[in-house]
Each structure stands twice: as C-alpha cells, then as structure tokens.
Amino acid sequence: MAQVRRIGSFGGDLEEALGAFEACLAETAPSGRRHAEPDALSEKFHELRMDVVRQAEALPRAVWPRPVCEHCAGEREVQAVQARYPEGTAAPEFDTIRRMCPDCWGTGLTLSPR
C-alpha cells in the first residue's frame, strides 16, 4: 500500500484498479484457470478490465506502477491458432487470429502471481 501512496496520482489509481481486477479474477477463476473463455466471465470482470485499460492508456508507460506483460509486450492481444471444422470435411482448417493475452487477461500489465 505504501507504494501506491508514493507514486501518487501517477499510477496510484491504476494500481488500485489492478488490485480490484485481480480480486475479481481470483473470484472468477479461483483454481488459477487463466485460460478460461473470456466471454464466459462476468460483466463486472469486463468492466474492471476496461477500467484498467482506460487508466493505463491515459498514462505514459514510464509511470505505470507495474511492468508491461512479457507475453504480449503490453499489446493486450497475442496471435493464436484457431481450428475450424467445416461441415462435410474430415480435416480441420486453421486460421491465425488475435486473442486476449492469457497472461495479463488483456490488460497489458503484469499481474500479481497467484
């Protein structure tokens, strides 16, 4: 908590938003399932995530209270391979798509380990 006070308005609100987001994440995926389907998560989860994203975008990265996510380099999305199974074909077809980063849950910031 002392860190939040020390960095003041330049990241303190973002750190508080991250804490609320992480608490919701812990409730939503208590077993550590960070690869859960984002669409199945609560509206509260999505609102808290968007609050983190908005606050992070409003600040220069130099004053973010945490480092950027190493998996997505702060971009909030990663390339993923998706398999489709068209009717009438035996073999799947594969596409590359952009998906929410499973490590930071689309925040772009490093989350506290659980």
C-alpha positions, 0 to 999 in steps of 0.5 A, spaced: 500 500 500 505 504 501 507 504 494 501 506 491 501 512 496 508 514 493 507 514 486 501 518 487 496 520 482 501 517 477 499 510 477 496 510 484 489 509 481 491 504 476 494 500 481 488 500 485 484 498 479 489 492 478 488 490 485 480 490 484 481 486 477 485 481 480 480 480 486 475 479 481 479 474 477 481 470 483 473 470 484 472 468 477 477 463 476 479 461 483 483 454 481 488 459 477 484 457 470 487 463 466 485 460 460 478 460 461 473 463 455 473 470 456 466 471 454 464 466 459 466 471 465 462 476 468 460 483 466 463 486 472 470 482 470 469 486 463 468 492 466 474 492 471 478 490 465 476 496 461 477 500 467 484 498 467 485 499 460 482 506 460 487 508 466 493 505 463 492 508 456 491 515 459 498 514 462 505 514 459 508 507 460 514 510 464 509 511 470 505 505 470 506 502 477 507 495 474 511 492 468 508 491 461 506 483 460 512 479 457 507 475 453 504 480 449 509 486 450 503 490 453 499 489 446 493 486 450 492 481 444 497 475 442 496 471 435 493 464 436 491 458 432 484 457 431 481 450 428 475 450 424 471 444 422 467 445 416 461 441 415 462 435 410 470 435 411 474 430 415 480 435 416 480 441 420 482 448 417 486 453 421 486 460 421 491 465 425 487 470 429 488 475 435 486 473 442 486 476 449 493 475 452 492 469 457 497 472 461 495 479 463 487 477 461 488 483 456 490 488 460 497 489 458 500 489 465 503 484 469 499 481 474 500 479 481 502 471 481 497 467 484 
